[in-house]
Amino acid sequence: MKTIAFLISFIVSFFSFGQKYTLIHSTKSLIGNHSIYHPLFDGMPVFNQFLKQNIFNREIQNFYSEIELTPLNRKLFSSDTILKVKSGFLNKNGTLIPVSAITIIDIKGKSYTLYINQKRKTIHHLSHNLNLKDTTISGTVFYPDPLSSSGKAYGGDFIDNNNKTNIYLNDELREVNLTASFKDSLFLLENKHLKIVNQSSPDIQPTAKTTSKFNFNRSETGFEEINALYHITRFAEYLKDSIGFKDIMNYQIAVDVYALNGNDQSEFINSTSPPRLNFGQGGVDDAEDADVLIHEYAHAVSHSAAPGSLQGYERLAMDEGFGDYWAAVYSKILNEFNYKEIFNWDGHNEFWEGRSLDHERTYEEGLEGNKYIDGELFAAMLMDIRDNVEDTTADKIILQSVYSWYPNMTFSDAIEQIMKADTLLNNAENSGTILWLACKRGFLTKNCENISKTNIWNLEIDYSMLNQGILSLTEPINNESVKIFTVEGKLIFSTILNGKELQLPKYSSGIYILQIGTLTKKIILKN
Ligand SMILES: [Zn+2]
């Protein structure tokens, strides 16, 4: 009786003041610190309850969430390799159940955390293998795949044909330079971002050579290794050097391009140290298509930014969409042809249909319950943002927002985080556009009535016109009040604008705040 009373009082006080927490993970982003915690009971964690805390400049955001239990008909086997064991509780309908959380990897390479109760039943589990699809030096690479570079569709000479090559496919090979390693007179396929390894059957050892030339065609062993090394490295450099996320993916990920026993799927495993990527060889070898390489690597990126947050249906679908988004982004950097089609070479063929970010589905129409299909919707939303905001700005906002992600969040919650990232990184310059796009995709329904493209606040200003004292907008304004303030908030100009050009009085150069209607934008005036 005493125990029950104690439990009830615990439930009432859960997530309230005085509650103790244990840190699970913590990350640092461009604009803040992001930590995820379990609440403690009796000094032990409650594994299905979370507090995600985002600490920005002068603001703390707390998100509390609870994951429903997902039992699994699987026990611990003697053949399992145990990676980690922890004791704690699971909360089920207000009752705390003592469990052991055992993280394992089995002989087939499947990794789980099993939450086992005192009756030795697995009453909850987490899967650490994120599959691409449930159906589904100098060297030569595809750039990003033979269909995108040739502008062809799958068929004719451009087919898998049991991993054979031909003159047309060989024509699509491109010679590139890669960063690799040299040790004991051998060139090895590893650098600071990744290491080609053999960790999943078939048993094909990584290629090592005494010369620095790794020119293979797709029918030869080694081609997929070079393809993976090149594309993953280049993408990692884009995130770290081009858009400035220096601390993301601060470890060398292990990559097996001949894995999963010939299956047509690929996966990211986050429970091992270091985490792993496995690429299967069923159908078109997955590692021949940069979209597959980048999609899987993006799972690792999301895990690196927001570890411990990948729970709950929409959050899982978001991760798939996040991977598809970066696959498209990376494709566009290499070649714009059909870049919004995902898995151009691996999919869109007789093996499976691939995915596409070029569609008009909305969130309001409802989700389908398949995390890949719903992920396609999430990715299309991200791509809407990229289409309407400058490319690297969009990439930065989106990746920054992921640090704040938490378990059980929804697509709409993600928009809130994306707008938050834009506010802190860019003074909310793109938030009007994001709001408008999120309303169009049905991700948001509140405050959508008065949103149209003509009153979003990222109206472009023609700076060369500003030199003559004329402010030129890309869209005309109808009978709207226009005000200019100093950054200290002092009003220095006010008028009613009809049209798209406005003669300004003379100013000295500097930063000002332009307000059109209720919307504001930072402007830089030059003499
Ligand atoms: Zn995936």
Residues whose N, C-alpha, C, O or C-beta is under 5 A from the ligand:
A	BS01	ZN	L130 N131 L132 E320 G323
